[in-house]
Amino acid sequence: MNSYEVVIIGAGHNGLVCGAYLAKAGLKVCVLERRSLIGGASVTEEIWPGYRVSTAAHMMGLLQPRVILDLELQKFGYEIIPTPPIVHHIDSAGPIPVWREPDKLAAEFARLSQRDAAAYPAFAAHLARLGPIFQKLLWEIPFDPSSLSPGNLMDVALFAWRNRGMVGAFYDVSDLITMSVYDYLSRWFESDAVKMILGYYPVGGSGQSVSFHTPGTAYFLLRNHLRDNTTAAGGTGLVRGGMGNICEAIAKSGARFGMEVRVDAEVSRILVKDGRAQGVVLVNGDEIRARTVISNASARHTFLSLVEEGTLPCEFLRDIRSFKGQSTAFKIHLAVDELPHYPDLGKAGLGNTYPVQICIAPSIAYVEKAYLDMREGRVSRRPYLTVQAPTVVDPSLAPKSRHILSIYGGHVPSGPGADHGAATRETVYNAAFDAIAQFAPNLPRHAVHRQILLASDYEEIFGLPGGNPHHADLTLNQVFFRRPARRYADYRSPIAGLFLSSASTHPGGAVTGVPGYNAARVVLKMLRSPA
Ligand SMILES: Cc1cc2nc3c(=O)[nH]c(=O)nc-3n(C[C@H](O)[C@H](O)[C@H](O)COP(=O)(O)OP(=O)(O)OC[C@H]3O[C@@H](n4cnc5c(N)ncnc54)[C@H](O)[C@@H]3O)c2cc1C
């Protein structure tokens, strides 16, 4: 069968979410994936016999409850294992558990600054107040602010009305989206150690090549407030069986409505006739017809490689070409027969609980040095790291008595001309190893197995432009009505019948399901409106 109502290019989680909603609405949908397995950057791969590793995303923090509940993912094997608090190693104070409960975290901060401990509950409440405003924005279809057409003006008016809650918080919202994480935190806190702990995700965890002083990074502080953890969809944590199980569950949910998924099915070209998408051609020459084509691939790949030259307007192509985001983060996966033993951990007050995630980012100066090394073209000798040990809570991922370490860190110079050869990889590995060994001297330098993935690998294997986890940076000039291009942030493209559903669209990357959900709404509205 080579004719469908909808064909989706890419079985990343957003493509699958989009397909499952459209199949549920009664459309005949086929999802085509170029790799031999589904999931895109939310995947579990058996990279060594018996070891199943989440080779890109490794923690579920943002998959939206609406998507989990609508698609009934829990029925199809999706399960979250709650994890103990992250433990953050700080130079001046040793290991600090980053409790989710504000009063418990404030008590930890008292070891660093009494003043900051007193300020923290009000700061947490402040972010909790702003969170729902941003949560609402996730589900908006961005409009074109430059158009005075009556339909668009109506969209703007309705947007303003739905989001009128933002008016009272306008100055707080604008500070969050424009300020650097350092300046924002400095308004509340005096201790650099406290700022390091609170600013770790914006600077080290978000996968962006930024420093504490990069403007526009403060809004990543809201991450923990972008998801309602109190619904029947449950909270956040590790996905049992690895991140790929999210996508397996979405695919199974879609399959009961007839959604087909084909792997090893790379699209080489989108068929366009008279300005309308007509289907796709696969690398093996097969043609698949569809009146709607949705690309879950990156905007860059979709419009610069899959659409014939001369088909798209110059202004649009200019925007897509300048849609920026070179990642300098890396991941190292290790199979070990012994977990790192952190002798200082006893001081963290976690009892016998082994922390599933440890952050090695002992000071702002340390993280800034890693950033400066990268800017000056050097692999950082002291990278910041998140060391995750998923097998502590999910032993099914590795053979008996063996563990997986999934290490995410930065920085490695990347992009055109960067050397990602064997010697660079060895340097990255040794630097990460030395950084961990400072805190856990038992870590054996020769792991049972190891894999080192740099930005160029994420580009080549996963199709992420510049290796960027978000497909492109989430800077102010590349979000909402500028993502991925002016006038086309509403999941449409200049080609009729061709849509985008990936992290290249609003609200960007992370495993949220939101771009896929929003794109499905736009497509359904278009298909149901009178011609
Ligand atoms: C190292 C790393 C760590 C991360 N950590 C986390 C984390 O812990 N938590 C979190 O929430 N997020 C994390 N992320 C981000 C998150 O994984 C991504 O933002 C998200 O998975 C993007 O999903 P997507 O469906 O939009 O796109 P993708 O996952 O990029 O999917 C696109 C799909 O399209 C396919 N494709 C491309 N071209 C073609 C073609 N021509 N034909 C057919 N198929 C094609 C690709 O193979 C891919 O499967 C991380 C990302 C990386 C890289």
PDBQT file of the ligand as one rigid body, heavy atoms in Angstrom, charges set to zero:
ROOT
HETATM    1  C1  LIG A 601      22.481  14.115  23.917  1.00  0.00    +0.000 C 
HETATM    2  C2  LIG A 601      21.058  14.525  24.143  1.00  0.00    +0.000 A 
HETATM    3  C3  LIG A 601      20.538  14.493  25.429  1.00  0.00    +0.000 A 
HETATM    4  C4  LIG A 601      19.211  14.874  25.643  1.00  0.00    +0.000 A 
HETATM    5  N1  LIG A 601      18.684  14.760  26.904  1.00  0.00    +0.000 NA
HETATM    6  C5  LIG A 601      17.360  14.958  27.084  1.00  0.00    +0.000 A 
HETATM    7  C6  LIG A 601      16.735  14.574  28.300  1.00  0.00    +0.000 A 
HETATM    8  O1  LIG A 601      17.376  14.004  29.188  1.00  0.00    +0.000 OA
HETATM    9  N2  LIG A 601      15.396  14.807  28.433  1.00  0.00    +0.000 N 
HETATM   10  C7  LIG A 601      14.656  15.367  27.433  1.00  0.00    +0.000 A 
HETATM   11  O2  LIG A 601      13.447  15.569  27.597  1.00  0.00    +0.000 OA
HETATM   12  N3  LIG A 601      15.225  15.707  26.227  1.00  0.00    +0.000 NA
HETATM   13  C8  LIG A 601      16.543  15.498  26.037  1.00  0.00    +0.000 A 
HETATM   14  N4  LIG A 601      17.111  15.751  24.819  1.00  0.00    +0.000 N 
HETATM   15  C9  LIG A 601      16.322  16.438  23.770  1.00  0.00    +0.000 C 
HETATM   16  C10 LIG A 601      15.298  15.532  23.097  1.00  0.00    +0.000 C 
HETATM   17  O3  LIG A 601      15.798  14.224  22.962  1.00  0.00    +0.000 OA
HETATM   18  C11 LIG A 601      14.922  16.062  21.690  1.00  0.00    +0.000 C 
HETATM   19  O4  LIG A 601      14.679  17.449  21.743  1.00  0.00    +0.000 OA
HETATM   20  C12 LIG A 601      13.672  15.373  21.173  1.00  0.00    +0.000 C 
HETATM   21  O5  LIG A 601      13.820  13.972  21.267  1.00  0.00    +0.000 OA
HETATM   22  C13 LIG A 601      13.369  15.796  19.736  1.00  0.00    +0.000 C 
HETATM   23  O6  LIG A 601      12.278  15.025  19.268  1.00  0.00    +0.000 OA
HETATM   24  P1  LIG A 601      11.647  15.209  17.803  1.00  0.00    +0.000 P 
HETATM   25  O7  LIG A 601      10.650  14.127  17.633  1.00  0.00    +0.000 OA
HETATM   26  O8  LIG A 601      11.168  16.605  17.642  1.00  0.00    +0.000 OA
HETATM   27  O9  LIG A 601      12.854  15.050  16.789  1.00  0.00    +0.000 OA
HETATM   28  P2  LIG A 601      13.938  13.892  16.595  1.00  0.00    +0.000 P 
HETATM   29  O10 LIG A 601      14.029  13.069  17.822  1.00  0.00    +0.000 OA
HETATM   30  O11 LIG A 601      15.152  14.578  16.100  1.00  0.00    +0.000 OA
HETATM   31  O12 LIG A 601      13.303  12.969  15.466  1.00  0.00    +0.000 OA
HETATM   32  C14 LIG A 601      13.462  13.202  14.093  1.00  0.00    +0.000 C 
HETATM   33  C15 LIG A 601      13.366  11.856  13.405  1.00  0.00    +0.000 C 
HETATM   34  O13 LIG A 601      13.333  12.045  11.983  1.00  0.00    +0.000 OA
HETATM   35  C16 LIG A 601      14.130  11.032  11.387  1.00  0.00    +0.000 C 
HETATM   36  N5  LIG A 601      14.506  11.494  10.058  1.00  0.00    +0.000 N 
HETATM   37  C17 LIG A 601      15.286  12.551   9.731  1.00  0.00    +0.000 A 
HETATM   38  N6  LIG A 601      15.401  12.668   8.397  1.00  0.00    +0.000 NA
HETATM   39  C18 LIG A 601      14.674  11.669   7.866  1.00  0.00    +0.000 A 
HETATM   40  C19 LIG A 601      14.415  11.251   6.515  1.00  0.00    +0.000 A 
HETATM   41  N7  LIG A 601      14.939  11.895   5.458  1.00  0.00    +0.000 N 
HETATM   42  N8  LIG A 601      13.610  10.175   6.309  1.00  0.00    +0.000 NA
HETATM   43  C20 LIG A 601      13.061   9.502   7.361  1.00  0.00    +0.000 A 
HETATM   44  N9  LIG A 601      13.305   9.837   8.654  1.00  0.00    +0.000 NA
HETATM   45  C21 LIG A 601      14.089  10.916   8.897  1.00  0.00    +0.000 A 
HETATM   46  C22 LIG A 601      15.299  10.899  12.355  1.00  0.00    +0.000 C 
HETATM   47  O14 LIG A 601      16.028   9.688  12.167  1.00  0.00    +0.000 OA
HETATM   48  C23 LIG A 601      14.561  10.956  13.685  1.00  0.00    +0.000 C 
HETATM   49  O15 LIG A 601      14.114   9.686  14.084  1.00  0.00    +0.000 OA
HETATM   50  C24 LIG A 601      18.416  15.335  24.562  1.00  0.00    +0.000 A 
HETATM   51  C25 LIG A 601      18.943  15.321  23.263  1.00  0.00    +0.000 A 
HETATM   52  C26 LIG A 601      20.246  14.927  23.051  1.00  0.00    +0.000 A 
HETATM   53  C27 LIG A 601      20.797  14.917  21.655  1.00  0.00    +0.000 C 
ENDROOT
TORSDOF 0
